[in-house]
Structure formats: structure tokens, C-alpha cells
Amino acid sequence: MNISGIATLSALLVAGGLRAQEADVKAELAKQNARIAELEKKAGPKAESAPLSFPEGLTPYVLIDLTVVGKSNATADGRTKVDIGEPFFSGSRWGLKGLLKTNIDGLDIIYKLESEYFLYDGEQGKANTLFNRDAWVGISGKSFGKITIGRQNTLARDFAVIYCDPFNHAEVNYDEGGWTNNSNFKSLVYYAGGVSISPVNGGPAQTRMDKGIVWKKMSEEGLCFGAAFNLNYEPNTSVRNSTAAFALGWNAPTWHLAGFYTQANNAGSTASSAAFATASTGYTQKSMSFGGNVNLTPALKLNAGYFHYTAEQGTGHPDRSDNAYTLSASYKLNPKWTLYAGLQSIKVENAGMATATGSIPNAFANGANAAFYTTGSKDSIYGGVRRHLSKKIEAYAVYDYMKLKDAYLINTRQSQAEYGVGLRISAL
């Protein structure tokens, strides 16, 4: 065979080998692609599209509420101030809540840790206290209800929330009640308070309690029960500076009722006075309330309630006596708009004060053996509108006007108007 024939044959052999190699490569690639597709199918969605997951039973949540509000008579010389302060409805917060099943039928472990913060500067709601709103653990079950132990709302606050203002849920339930408490019609919340005197968290006129033990039970027939007691920080007694309460409620299809009785055994903010050296020489403060709401139509809900408060103020000193009333309504125009309006009136007799000037302290404050005893009244009207932007977002506008009498004062004056706009984002 000549040289040219040999070259031609070599070229044909090389080409054939390359084609065979190419076929092998293509077959191997197809095989690997099929394998990758099978693995992806078993793995499910790609990591970047997978939803964020949390440990079993843990639910994180957040509420963001921003209000720009103007207040008349906000300064000593009577000027109006526009500012960003605490939100109008309730404190912005974040937290962790959970429910864990046990191996005992009908018994669950529950817990909640909740922290408040301010949008205007990012600070905590209470300095150096991370979970200042809630820090409790408990058990729950259909047969016995819910028992929680730790820092939490007073029992009275959770039951009276259904009629205190028009912005809350209608039925008595297991949830902690969030009153509208950063405006001039917030004072009613203190009648649902108690005594929880702690070196860090507590003090007179508290609407949450440290070391609280709370039991609630909602029956299928509609009857609701509640009882509570808080242990204290006293070194040698479980009675002084503690609060006991019980509550009842009733849930019907179109109306709901609730009421509570609270008694605090108070010995002053420090218990250092010789007059309060033992529990037997302390004094008691008592608060009771009843009220409810009714859905006159699917869109219109009316709320009404009454509060009565008395406080012993030391031997030879008069007892303080308060009476307060509230009436409010909400009307849902359509799924996007809701209107609110209401009024409240507070009358106080013989409130103990340290000085002849200043404003009357809230209920459950320490007025024992005060130098001055005075009378006053506080009347407020308010209104608001909410624009529901989604299930979790709403914009709002609010207004209230407060009229004071006698010893009630605000910057030496006896009236104030508040008006504001805000945005509320809820992922609870």
C-alpha cells in the first residue's frame, strides 16, 4: 500500500474513533443529567424558594405601630406640640410564643416571651428589661383551661377588654387583652390593675403583674371563669403587696358579658414605713367592674362598662372612692373602612396626694397617709377611622378631647385635644 493509501486509512480510523468517543460522551452526559433531575425531584424545591422554618411549636411575631400625634396644651405655656411618641393604640412589640404537645393526653405546654420597643428611637419599652410585657410558661388543656405563671396581664385586664373601648375583640377568650392605652382615654385600664412591686419591673398602678399565677376556663356553653394571684418580693410574707382577683364572663352568639373583682393588699411602694411594718398594718385597695357588648347588626357593635374602685389610705384618713363609665361603638362600613366613637367619665373622691398641686394619681397608686386629699373628674370623647389595607396592614386617623375638673390638671390646664395619623402592621 502506498503512502497516500496509508494516510487515508489512518484518517478514517481516527474519525471513526472520535465519533465513537463523542457518542460515549453524549451518553454519559445524558445519564448524569437524568441522575441530577432525579435528585432534585427527591430534594423538593430549591433552597432559595423554601419557606423559613422554626422549631416545633415556636411562633415568632411582630407588631409595628407608628403614630404622628399633635397635642394641645402640651407645654407649660399652653402650646401645641406635634411629635412621634408612643403609638396611639398599643405598644409596638415582638415576641415568641409556643405550644408543645406532651405524652399526656390533653396536656400541652405553652409559653410566651414578649418585648416592647419604641419606633422613634429603637429603645426598649422598659430600660434594661428585655421581655417587659410577657415572660411566662404554663399548661393548657380542654378539660381544665389554661394556667400561666410569670409576668403577664392582670386577670381583670383580660376580661374587661371586651367593653373598655371599641377597638378590641368581642368575646371573652384565652388571649391577653390589649387595651388602647397611650391616649387621653387610657385611664380606665388602671382600674383593671393591681399591685406588683418589684425592684425592677413593678410599682404601684401596674396593669401587669410579676410572679403572676392566672387560671382561665372557657366552657363550650359560653360560661367563662378566671382567677389570679401574684406572689411578691417581700422577704417574710406572701400576702403584703400582692393582688388576688376572680372574673366571670358569658359568650352568646350576638352579645358578650364580663366582670371582675380585684383586691390588693398594699403596704406602700417600699414598705419601709413603720406604719406598714407588718402585713396586718397595711391597707387594701379594691376594684370591681362589669360590662359587655352587643352586635346590633353584623356591622354595628356597642360596648358599655362600669368601674368602681376604693382604697384605704391609712388610719384617720378618708378612703378614696372612684366611679367610672364608658360607652363606645364601632361600625364596619365595608371590608376596607371601620369607624369608631366613644366616651368615658371618671369621678374621684378623696384621692391622696403628696402635694396640693399636681394631678390625681391613677388607681392602685400609693395614697396612704398623704398630706392632701382631693376630688376631681375626667371626661373624654374620642373617635377614629381605620383603612384596612390588607389583613395585616391598616392606616388610621384618631381624635380625642379631654375635659378635667378640680384637682385633675395637665400642665396646669384642664383640657387637651389629641389628633393623629398612623400605620399599623401586624404579624401576630
PEUR-V102291 format. One record per helix or strand of 2 or more residues. SS is the DSSP state (alpha for helix, beta for strand). FROM is the first residue (numbers start at 0). LEN is the number of residues. If there is no record, write none. Layout:
ss=SS from=FROM len=LEN
ss=SS from=FROM len=LEN
//
This chain:
ss=alpha from=2 len=41
ss=alpha from=46 len=3
ss=beta from=57 len=14
ss=beta from=80 len=4
ss=beta from=91 len=10
ss=beta from=107 len=10
ss=beta from=133 len=8
ss=beta from=144 len=9
ss=alpha from=154 len=10
ss=alpha from=186 len=6
ss=beta from=193 len=3
ss=beta from=202 len=4
ss=beta from=207 len=11
ss=beta from=222 len=8
ss=beta from=241 len=10
ss=beta from=254 len=12
ss=alpha from=273 len=3
ss=alpha from=278 len=3
ss=beta from=282 len=13
ss=beta from=299 len=12
ss=beta from=319 len=15
ss=beta from=336 len=17
ss=beta from=371 len=17
ss=beta from=392 len=14
ss=beta from=414 len=13
//
